[in-house]
Structures are given as C-alpha cells and as structure tokens.
Amino acid sequence: MNLPEFCIRRPVFSTVLSLLIITFGLAGLMNLPVRELPDVDMAVVSVTTAYTGAGPEIIDTDITEVIEGAVAGVAGVKKITSYSRLGRGGTTIEFESYRDIDEAAADVRAAVDRVRDNLPDQAEAPLIAKSESDADPVMRVAFTSDRMSPPEVTDYVERFIVDRLSTLDGVAQAELFGDRRYAIRVWLNRRAMAARNLTVEDIEGAIRRNNLELPAGEIESESRAFQVRTDTRLNRVEQFRNIVISRVDDYPVRLGDIAEVALGV
C-alpha cells in the first residue's frame, strides 16, 4: 500500500496529519527571529593601543603605521581601516568570508607580537578583539560646504562637531573619516643647498628638532585625570621659514633661504 492509497482510505487521519504539519509550520514561522543586524560571527578583528599623552600625529606615526604594516601581510585580509586620536590608536582588519574568526584573530595577534618592540616603550600592550557584527556605526554624517574648502571643513568638524557628538548619551565613539588636513609644503632649492653644503637629511633633522610633540605623562585628581603633552609644533608658514638649519660664519641659514615654504593639503 502506497502513501496516496493510505491517505484515501483514512481521510480523517490524513486531515489531522495535514493540520498538524500546517500548525507546526506556522508556529515555527512566527518564532523565527528576524533582525536587521543578525548576531553572526564576522571575520573582523580590531587592534587598539593606548599611549597616554600622545597626540594624533605621534599615534599615527609611531603606532598606527606600525600596526598596519604588521597586519597587512596576514592571509585573507580584505580591508584595513585605522584611526588615530589623542592617547589612542586603533586598526580594524576585515577578512575574507572564508577565514575563521578565531584563526584570523590568532594570526593578527602573532603579527602584532612580532612588531611589539617597535612600538614606544610608554605605550600599553595592544588590545586585540574580535568585533561583534552589530558593532558597526549606526549613523554616518557627511559634511559639505559651498563656502569652505575641504581642509576648512575638516578643521571645523574636528574642532566643533566630533567632540560634541562623542558626549551624546549612548554614543560610544565618534570618528572622522575622509578628512583633508592642512600641511606645510617645502620645495627645496638644490643650488642654494649645494652653495651652503647642506643635504636633505640636514634639513629634515632641523625640522624634526624644532617641531616636536612629546607625551609628558598624566596628572590625576580624585575625580579627574589630565593628559599632559609637551607641544612645540609649528603651525604657521613663517615659523617654518625661520627654522635655523645651520650656521655659516656665525650667520644663520634659515629654511626660507634654501626652500620655498607654502601652506597646502
């Protein structure tokens, strides 16, 4: 006796069985979880390093670039994004879907350990974590202006917007991406350098010595903690032009004598 014949001979049993199947199917459908951000394990690993008192430029040069270079060679890397801010830097590594999250985290940890000695001694040990799937930004805000240039927009957002967003209830972190920052451009005059027996290394060393930012520790009270920095960075074109590169017969050779200095991006 096959199934169709069995159902024809016992219609009541067939009807009850069909109703049970439909009932259980509807119950399962109603209880099926539906989420805009499902709780799944994604192959995303983050590396966070704290360096108390260090500014964003030092964080970017001494920590972020070192970490990025270390993890770039890990197998299966799809995308690397980083941020550098006062006292902290972070790098997020997104892997291809075939990579196991635990193995990816182990590979990142091994890569970071290999360059640990290249990080500043005062920096804390890098914290490596597997990112949750629902930890992505919930809001992205774009800023444009018809009156300001991109560097001016970046400067305005950095000084007036980012900190205010960070203090809102429920906001864990506000980050700035796609920024265009001001920069001092230096075009060297080779003939002027040769006449004064100067090299590019001489000029680079003089600029570094006169444009420093160093962490100076932390001051703590009962209720607050303050990060202290020694900041001798130059921020105007005229200050760079007046940097003394060397002395010839007690006459100071300034950067403006051997190079064109201008504000750029």
PyMOL commands that set and color helices and strands:
alter all, ss='L'
color gray80, all
select helices_A, chain A and resi 3-9+11-30+56-71+101-114+116-118+150-166+190-195+200-210+237-241+255-258
alter helices_A, ss='H'
color red, helices_A
select strands_A, chain A and resi 44-50+77-85+88-95+127-130+183-188+213-220+225-231+244-248+251-254+259-264
alter strands_A, ss='S'
color yellow, strands_A
deselect
rebuild
show_as cartoon
